[in-house]
């Protein structure tokens, strides 16, 4: 890593469907409350996002020249969403999905099934947000003018199975992963890239980019830590979308004689695709930091430099300390979705898919444990639910005030620290 790369700070925005509103709340705290205490607006040299985090990253890149307005821009984008505009087909609901699949298998060739299966959700509201709430020419200008050093958006190529990291930057791409299932592409990022990264598999339609079809980047890569590190960041702020200790907090209460509902299965599937990788990536980074610290204690300061040189030669990137701070929900967002559904369902027109989804999530306390509420937490693209998550993100960031002040005040090479 060159001297020019030192001190690069990355904001890493993870995926989680409608849970992404939480990230907007954290950003608003950084821009409106933390910045005055620091005496300046914290600079993010790299904005790295996947899934819904990619959409948030693009909003931030388009407003990087006015960082004090980024929180407001994100909040306005999320508040513009209405659940009825995402789920407006009353002919199909989650409970009827298995029968629908069987009928389609009989009526059409298997190769058309993915289209049929994803057609029960129409994310026009999300597409409208991406097209109308993000100033794309301004985004490209901000990269050219250096207001943001690099923007990365990750998506999954359905044809090859590869995780493709789209990178917009003035710099040439550095050496990337040797993993054959990960690829980096330099390009001008646009609406299709953001929508592809957020296209939840099976539920949202794949998005075509050039000659390939893409879905959610979380299939292969959730927390986009690796792209941020490859682009030279040695200080990363990660906004995660799962509460600490969630697995112990809310163990599934499924009985052997009961077949899990379709909603429960989809909820668990999305947990695995969109959330589980995030914790793994963060833990791995912490292990590398701890290994570097221990190695220096045992073998002396020169060892770290030798290890960095060896890993750069053998792995394509040097091992190095990366200062990290993770902000994550203090409450289980699945439970919040359950509570929101119970309040919101009575105001929706009966029989619509949106009403059915909320009714299932709000049915009883068990819904919060069997995965149905988790499914709702990914799909509740609604301004009212977004307000709740933004308030939670803002409050959690405020609770991490001391850690955030230290994170931005100290040199990036000072080591790792977590909230």
N, C-alpha and C positions, 0 to 999 in steps of 0.2 A: 504494500500500500504506500503510495507516494505521500509526501507532505501535503500536497494539494488536496488529498482526499481526507486528511485528518479533520476531525471536528464536524463531519457531515452528519446532520441529524435527519432521521427518517420518521415519518408518521405512518404506522402500519395499521391498516383498517381491515379487519377480518370480515368473514361472511356470515350470514344468518338470516337472509330474507328480510321480513319486516322488522326484525330485531335491530336492523341497522340504524333506526332512529336514535337508539341509545348513543351512537357515535356522535350524532349531531349535538346532543346535550353536552358531551364532554368537550367538544370543540368550542361550543359557545362559552363555557367556563374559561377555557384557555384564553380566548380572545377578549372577553369582556371583564373578567375579574383577575385572572393571573397576570396578564400583560401589564396592567398598571402597577402591580407590585414589583414586577421585574424591571419596569422602566422602559420596556420595549416589547414589541410583538415577537414572540418566539418564531424563528425561521425554521421551516422544514425544507431541507434541500431535496429530499426524496419523498414523494407521496406514492405509497404502494398499497394497492387494494385488490381484493378479489371478491367475487359475488357482489352483494350489495355494497360492500366496502369499496368496490371499484367505482360505483356510481357516486358515492360520497367523495372519493378521491378526485373524480373529474369535476365535481362542483367546486371543490377547494382549489384545484388547479386553475379553474376559470376565474377565480376571485383572488388569486395569490398576490395580485398587485394592490389589493385593498384588504389585507388580512383581518383588519378589525371588523370587516363586514361578513366574514366567512360563517360565523355562527348564525347570523341572521339569515343568510342565504340558504344554509342547510335547513334551518327550521322552517322557512317558508316553503321550501321544496317538499318537505315531509308533510306539512300541514295541508298541502294542496291535494293529497291523496284521499280518495273516497272508496271505501270497501265495495260499494255497489258497482263502481266502475271497473273493478278488477274481476269480481264474481257476479256476472249478470245473466247467466244462463240457468234458468230454473229447471230445465229438463233433465239435468244430471246432478248428482251430488256424490259426496265421497262414499257414502254407504252403498250406493248403487254401482260403484266403480267395477267390482269384479264381474258382475253380470254384463256390464257394458263391454268389458274386454272380451268376454266369451262371444258376444254377438258380433263384435267386429272381427274376431278371428274367423268366424263362419262366413262373414260377408266380404272380406277383403284379404289380400295377401299379407303375409306377415311383415313384409317390408314396409307396408303402409301403417303398421300399428302405432309407431311412435307418433305420427301425426295425429291419429285419431285419439290416442290416449292423452295428448297434451291439449286437445282442443276444448276441454271443459273449463279452462281458465283463460281469460282474455286480459292480459296485463296492459291494456291500452293506457291506463292511468300512469303506470311506470314508464311506458314508452313516451308519453306526453311529457312527463317530468324530464326525461333524458334529452328530449328534443328541444323543449321550450325553456327549461330552467337552467340549462348549461349553455353558456355563450362559447361555442366552440372556436370561432376565430380568435376570441380573446384568450382562450386557453392556449392555443398555439403561440400567440404573441407573448404570453407570460413565460412560456418555456424559452422562446427565442431571446427575450429580454433578461432572462436569468432570475425572474421572481421565484421560479421553482426549477431546481436543477434537473429533475427527472420525474416522470410520471409512469407508473407501471400498472397494467391491468392484465389479470390472468384469466384465461378461459380454457376449456377442454375441447380439443379437436375430436369430434365423434368418429372421424374416419381413421385416425391413427391411434387414438387413445392418449395422445400426448397432452401434457400441460403446456400451453403456449403462453409465454409472458410477453405481452406487447409493451414496448418501451418507447416513449417519446422523450428525447433528450438531445442536447447539442453535442454531447460527447459520443464517441464511438462506443459500441457495446464492448464491455470487458469480456474476458474469458468467462464462459458460463458453465453450468453443471455438465458433468460427464454422464449423467443419467440419460439414457437414450429416450426416456419418456418425458423429458423436460427440454423445451426449446425456447430461445429468446428471439424476438423479431423487432428490429427497429422500424418504427412507422409513425405516421401522424394518427394519433388515437382519435376516434370519432364515436358517434352514437352507437354504431353497430358493435364496437368493442365493449362498450359499457353494458349494453343490453345482453350481449353474449355471456359476459362474465356473470350476470345476474339471472340467467335463464335456468331456473331450478329444474333439474332433470325430471322428465315424465310429465311435469305439471305445466311448465311454460314451453312454448315452441323453441326449437333450436334456432339460432341466428346464423345466417350465411355471411361469411367474410371471404371475399374472392371466391375460390373454388371449394371451400370447406364449410362444414356445418359445425357450430360450436354451442356448448352449453356451459353451465356454471363452472367457474374455475375451481371450485371447492372439491370437485370430483377427484382431482389429483392433488390439489394444493389449496389449503384454506388460509391460514395466517400467512400472508405473503412476506415472511421474514427473509427467505433466501434471496429474492430479487433485491430487497433493500440492502442486504449485506454485499451482494455482488456489485452493487453500484457504489460501494465505498462507504456506506454508513457505518460509523462506529458508535452511534448513539441512536437507540430506537425507542420510540414511544408506541406501545401496542395498545389498541383498544379492543379488548376481547368481548364476546357476547354471551358468555356463560358464567354463572356465579361460581365462586370458589367452593369446592366441596359438594357440588350439586349431586353427584352420584350417590353420596352417602345420605344427603338431605332428603332425597325423594326416590327411594328404591321402588321399582315397579311392583305393584300388588296384583300380579296375575296368577290365576289358579290353573293347575295343570289341565283341568277338565274344560276350561274356557278357551275357546279360540280367540286370539287377539283380533280386535276389529281392524278394518282397513285403515281407519284414521290412526289407530295406535301404531300399526306397522309403518305407515308413512311417517309418523312423528319420529319413531325410533330411527328410521332410515335417514331422515334429514339430520337428526342429531349426529349420526355417524359421518355423513357427508360434509356437513357444514360446520360442526363444532368440535368434534373429537380431535381432528388434526391440529387445531389451534393450540390446545394444551400441550400436545406432544412437541410442537415446534418450540414453544416457549421453554419447556423443560430441557430440551436438547441444548438450547442456547445457554441456559444457566449451567448445565453440566460442562460445556466447553469453557465458560468463564472460570468455573471452579477448578477445572483441570489445569488451566493456565496458571492460576494462582498457586496451586499446590506444586506444580512443576517448578516454578520459580523458587519456592521455599526450599525444595529439596535439591535442585540442581543449579540454582543461581540465576541471575537476571539474563545471562547470555542464552540460556536454554530457550526462552520464549522466542528470541530472534531466530535461532536455529530451527525451531519447530515451524515457525512461520515460513521460513524459506523452503523447508522440506515439503510442507503441505501445499505451498504454492506450486512447487515443481510437480508433485505427484497427483494432487487433486484439482489443480487449476485455480485455487484460491487459498490465501494464507489463513491459518488459524490465528485469531487475534481476540483480545478482549473487546467485548461490545457492551457498552453500558445500556441497560434496558430498564424500562419501567412499564408495568402493565396496569391499566385501569380496567376493572371488570365490574359487572353488576353486583351490587350487594344483596339483591333479591333475585329469586328464581323467576326469569321472564316467562316461563311456561305457566307458573302460578298467576302472574300478572295477566296473562292472556285469558286464563280461566275466569278471573275476577272481572276483567273488562267485558268478556263475552256475556256474562250474566247480566251486566247492566245494559249492554248495547243491543242485545237480541230483540228486546221488546219494541224497539223503534224501527226495525226493518220489516219490509213487506214479506208476509209469510209465503213460503214456497220457493223463494229464491235460493240459489246456491249459497249466497252470503249468509242468509238466515239459517240455513241448515248447518253450515259450518259452525256458526256461533252457538246454535242450540246444542250441538254435540259437545262443543268445548265447555259449555256452561251447564251441561246436564246434571252433574253431581260432582261431589268431591273426588270421586274415583277418576274422573276425566283428567284431573291434574296429575294423576299417577300413571295412567295407562298409555300415555303418549298422544292422546287426542288434543290436549291443550298445547302440547309442544308443537303439533302440526299447525294449530291456529296461530301460535306465536311467530311462525315463519311466514304465514300467509295473510296476516291482518294488516295489509297495506291500507291503513286508515288514519286520517289526521288525528282523531281523538286518541287512538292507541299510541300513535307517534308522540303526542304531547306527554303522555304518561312516561314513555321511555326516555324522552328528552329530559324531563324533570329528574328522573332517576340518574341519568348520565351526568347531569349538571351537579346533582347532590354528591354523587360518588367522587367526581373530580374534585369538588370542594373538600371532601373528607381527605383527599390525597394531597392537599395543598402543600404541606411541608415537603413531601417527597418530590412534588413537581417543581417547587422552587429550587431544591437542591439539584434536581436533574438538569434544569436549564442553566443554572448558575455555574456548575462545576464543569471542568474540561471533559470532553467526551472520552478521553483515554483513561479516566479515573477509575474505571471498573464498573461492576454491575450493581444495581440496586433495584429493589422491587417495593411496590406499595404494600 
